[in-house]
């Protein structure tokens, strides 16, 4: 079950010409997900993310259990793109 999904505005990391907004650039897009499920459900979900053709960089992964067998996953990832829009 999805508790929340948060995305942050794109951050420009690198530009071919910092004074020209139309110059090619690299943008970072941050995404934070909070999900609930059993350990096995979360494991399968993470495997499906790793199998995606797009590359996600994992920044944080926390799985906590307050009431067995259900737990909460906090997953923070980011992508790098030449597009400012969220992919």
C-alpha positions in Angstrom: 0.0 0.0 0.0 1.3 3.4 -0.9 1.4 5.9 1.9 3.0 8.8 0.1 5.0 9.9 -2.9 7.0 13.1 -2.9 9.0 14.6 -5.7 11.2 17.7 -5.5 11.8 20.3 -8.2 14.6 19.4 -10.6 18.0 20.6 -9.7 20.4 21.6 -12.4 23.8 19.9 -11.7 25.7 20.7 -14.8 25.3 23.0 -17.8 27.2 23.4 -21.1 26.8 27.2 -20.6 25.6 28.4 -17.2 24.6 31.8 -18.7 22.4 30.3 -21.4 19.2 28.6 -20.2 18.8 26.8 -23.5 22.2 25.2 -23.3 22.3 21.4 -22.7 22.2 20.5 -19.0 22.0 17.6 -16.6 19.2 17.6 -14.0 18.6 15.6 -10.9 15.1 14.5 -10.0 14.5 13.3 -6.4 11.6 11.0 -5.4 10.7 9.7 -2.0 8.2 6.8 -1.6 6.6 5.5 1.6 5.0 2.1 1.2 3.5 -0.5 3.6 3.7 -4.3 3.2 5.3 -7.5 4.4 9.0 -8.0 4.0 8.4 -10.3 1.0 6.1 -7.8 -0.7 8.7 -5.1 -0.3 11.5 -7.3 -1.5 9.5 -8.2 -4.7 8.7 -4.5 -5.3 12.4 -3.5 -4.9 13.4 -6.3 -7.4 10.9 -5.0 -9.9 12.4 -1.5 -9.6 15.9 -2.8 -10.2 14.6 -4.6 -13.3 13.4 -1.3 -14.9 15.2 -0.2 -18.1 15.7 3.3 -16.5 18.4 3.7 -14.0 17.5 4.9 -10.5 20.1 5.9 -8.0 19.2 4.7 -4.5 19.9 7.4 -1.8 18.1 5.8 1.2 16.3 2.6 2.0 14.7 2.0 5.4 12.4 -0.8 6.3 10.9 -0.8 9.8 8.4 -3.1 11.4 6.1 -1.8 14.1 3.5 -4.6 13.9 4.6 -7.9 12.5 4.3 -9.0 9.7 3.6 -5.5 8.1 6.3 -2.9 7.8 7.0 0.4 6.3 9.5 1.1 3.5 11.0 4.5 3.0 12.8 4.6 -0.4 14.5 7.8 -1.6 15.9 7.6 -5.2 16.9 10.0 -7.9 17.4 10.1 -11.6 19.7 12.1 -13.8 18.4 13.5 -17.1 19.0 16.0 -19.8 15.3 17.1 -19.3 14.2 19.4 -16.6 10.7 17.8 -16.5 10.2 14.8 -14.2 10.6 11.6 -16.1 
